[in-house]
Amino acid sequence: MTTTQHPAATRAAAEVERLRDLHPIGNPLPETVGQGGDPTVHLRRLVAIELQCHTAERAVYGTLLTRFRSDRATELWLTLGRLVQEATPKLREVARALGMTEADQTRWFGERGAYAYNGTMSWVALTGGQAAAALSIHSDLVVYFAGGSAVARRLREAGADVPQEFVAYYDDTGDDALRDLALEVAQEGLDRGDDPEEAAFHARRAEEAIGDIWTTAALTS
């Protein structure tokens, strides 16, 4: 994180981190999958939820591309869109390795936590400022990759008999350069007068929504 280049965005991100430390967003999934037994039901649930998130993300990044079109913002939205586009077929391979049918992959869950991320990111894409959108993505990149890699690491530690495709997909710490780009784009918005409190608010909501995904995937039914 280059604080000298993105001072206001870094302060906003630090506020989100302060809230994260003060009110931690739980991830019960690593403990759940490491308890022994067959964790497949939880892994399938996570994959199905994330496939739905990919659909929403495509719309989110497309919307942001039409609203905020500076060179660096455009690079961010396009990079994120490409990441999702490339990740989706890999995630479908994970689904097939888990024995999921097409119906399983498009399953509609009754728990609201399965859709919290889609609603949160869609709302910020439609109504938030550039700083709010970019800082939300920064938080997403921080929390999502950390949570996914924690699940993969716990499966390895437990010696769980699960497809390696799943472990390989989620064992990813993300890209520091992309996180820094998100801060740069947030800084652009703040330099134009975006509200840093609004940015931190939406970023915190994004983190909570990702926590809802982990919690929903960890449910036993």
C-alpha positions in Angstrom: 0.0 0.0 0.0 1.6 3.3 -1.1 0.3 5.6 1.5 2.2 8.7 0.1 0.4 8.3 -3.2 -3.1 7.6 -1.8 -3.2 9.3 1.6 -7.0 10.0 1.8 -7.9 6.5 0.5 -5.4 4.9 2.8 -7.0 6.7 5.8 -10.4 5.5 4.7 -9.1 2.0 4.3 -7.5 2.3 7.8 -10.9 3.2 9.2 -12.4 0.1 7.6 -9.6 -1.9 9.2 -10.2 -0.3 12.5 -13.9 -1.5 12.3 -12.7 -4.9 11.3 -10.5 -5.2 14.4 -13.2 -3.7 16.7 -16.0 -5.8 15.3 -14.5 -8.8 13.6 -16.4 -10.4 10.7 -16.4 -14.1 11.4 -15.7 -16.9 9.0 -16.9 -20.1 10.5 -16.3 -22.1 7.4 -12.6 -23.2 8.0 -13.6 -24.6 11.4 -16.7 -26.3 9.9 -14.8 -28.0 7.1 -12.0 -29.1 9.5 -14.2 -30.9 12.0 -14.0 -34.2 10.2 -16.6 -36.0 8.2 -17.5 -35.1 4.7 -17.4 -31.3 4.1 -18.7 -31.6 0.6 -22.1 -30.1 1.4 -20.4 -26.9 2.5 -18.1 -26.7 -0.4 -20.9 -27.2 -2.9 -22.9 -24.5 -1.2 -20.0 -22.1 -1.3 -19.4 -22.8 -5.0 -23.1 -22.3 -5.9 -23.2 -19.0 -4.0 -20.0 -17.7 -5.6 -21.3 -18.6 -9.1 -24.3 -16.4 -8.5 -21.9 -13.7 -7.3 -20.0 -13.9 -10.5 -23.2 -13.1 -12.4 -23.8 -10.0 -10.3 -20.2 -8.9 -10.5 -20.3 -8.8 -14.3 -23.2 -6.3 -14.1 -21.5 -4.4 -11.3 -18.3 -3.8 -13.2 -20.2 -3.0 -16.4 -22.2 -0.4 -14.5 -19.1 1.2 -12.9 -17.5 1.3 -16.3 -20.3 3.5 -17.6 -20.3 5.8 -14.6 -16.6 6.4 -13.8 -14.4 6.5 -16.9 -11.0 7.9 -16.0 -8.1 5.8 -17.3 -7.2 4.2 -14.0 -10.9 3.6 -13.1 -11.5 2.0 -16.5 -8.4 -0.2 -15.9 -9.8 -1.3 -12.6 -13.3 -2.2 -13.8 -12.0 -4.0 -16.9 -9.4 -5.9 -14.9 -12.0 -7.1 -12.4 -14.3 -8.1 -15.2 -11.6 -10.1 -16.8 -10.8 -11.8 -13.5 -14.4 -12.9 -13.1 -14.7 -14.0 -16.7 -11.6 -16.2 -16.4 -12.5 -17.5 -13.0 -16.0 -18.7 -13.9 -15.0 -21.6 -16.0 -12.5 -22.6 -13.4 -15.1 -22.5 -10.7 -17.4 -24.6 -12.9 -14.6 -27.2 -13.1 -14.5 -27.1 -9.3 -18.3 -27.7 -9.3 -18.0 -30.7 -11.6 -15.2 -32.1 -9.4 -17.6 -31.8 -6.5 -20.2 -33.8 -8.4 -22.5 -30.8 -8.8 -25.1 -30.9 -11.6 -26.1 -27.8 -13.6 -29.2 -27.6 -11.3 -26.9 -27.6 -8.3 -24.8 -24.8 -9.8 -27.8 -22.6 -10.2 -29.6 -23.5 -7.0 -31.5 -20.7 -5.2 -30.9 -20.7 -1.5 -33.5 -19.6 1.0 -30.9 -17.9 3.3 -30.6 -14.2 2.7 -26.9 -14.3 3.4 -26.4 -16.0 0.1 -27.4 -12.8 -1.7 -26.1 -10.1 0.6 -22.9 -9.5 -1.5 -24.9 -9.2 -4.7 -27.2 -6.6 -3.2 -24.4 -4.7 -1.5 -22.2 -4.4 -4.6 -25.1 -3.7 -6.9 -26.3 -0.9 -4.6 -22.9 0.8 -4.5 -22.5 0.4 -8.3 -25.8 2.1 -8.9 -25.7 4.8 -6.2 -22.3 5.1 -4.7 -19.5 7.4 -5.6 -16.3 6.3 -7.3 -14.4 6.3 -3.9 -17.1 4.1 -2.3 -17.1 1.6 -5.2 -13.3 1.4 -5.3 -12.8 1.1 -1.6 -15.5 -1.6 -1.4 -13.6 -3.5 -4.0 -10.4 -3.0 -2.0 -12.1 -4.5 1.0 -13.5 -7.3 -1.1 -10.0 -8.1 -2.3 -8.6 -8.1 1.2 -11.4 -10.1 2.9 -12.4 -12.5 0.2 -9.0 -13.9 -0.6 -8.0 -14.2 3.0 -11.2 -16.1 3.8 -10.9 -18.4 0.9 -7.3 -19.2 1.5 -8.2 -19.9 5.2 -10.7 -22.5 4.0 -8.2 -24.2 1.6 -5.5 -24.2 4.3 -7.8 -25.8 6.9 -8.8 -28.5 4.4 -5.1 -29.3 3.9 -4.4 -29.3 7.6 -7.3 -31.7 8.2 -6.3 -34.0 5.4 -9.8 -33.8 4.1 -10.7 -36.0 1.1 -11.8 -33.2 -1.2 -11.1 -32.5 -4.9 -7.8 -30.7 -5.4 -9.6 -28.4 -7.9 -11.4 -26.8 -4.9 -8.2 -26.3 -2.8 -6.3 -25.0 -5.8 -9.0 -22.5 -6.7 -9.4 -21.0 -3.2 -5.7 -21.2 -2.2 -5.1 -17.7 -3.5 -4.0 -14.6 -1.6 -4.9 -12.2 -4.3 -2.9 -9.5 -6.1 -1.3 -6.6 -4.2 -1.0 -4.5 -7.3 -4.8 -4.8 -7.9 -5.5 -3.8 -4.3 -3.3 -0.8 -4.8 -5.0 0.1 -8.0 -8.4 0.1 -6.1 -6.9 2.5 -3.6 -5.7 4.7 -6.4 -9.1 4.8 -8.0 -10.7 5.6 -4.6 -8.2 8.4 -4.1 -9.3 9.9 -7.5 -12.9 10.0 -6.2 -11.9 11.5 -2.9 -9.8 14.1 -4.7 -13.0 15.1 -6.6 -14.9 15.6 -3.4 -16.3 12.1 -2.6 -17.2 11.6 1.0 -14.7 9.4 2.8 -17.3 8.4 5.4 -19.5 7.1 2.6 -16.6 5.2 1.1 -15.8 3.5 4.5 -19.5 2.8 5.1 -19.9 0.9 1.8 -16.6 -0.9 2.2 -17.6 -2.2 5.6 -20.9 -3.4 4.1 -19.0 -5.2 1.5 -16.9 -7.0 4.1 -20.0 -7.9 6.1 -21.6 -9.3 3.0 -18.6 -11.5 2.3 -18.9 -12.7 5.9 -22.5 -13.6 5.2 -21.3 -15.9 2.4 -18.9 -17.8 4.7 -21.6 -18.1 7.3 -24.2 -19.3 4.9 -21.8 -21.9 3.4 -21.1 -23.2 6.9 -24.7 -23.9 7.6 -25.5 -27.6 8.1 -28.8 -27.6 6.2 
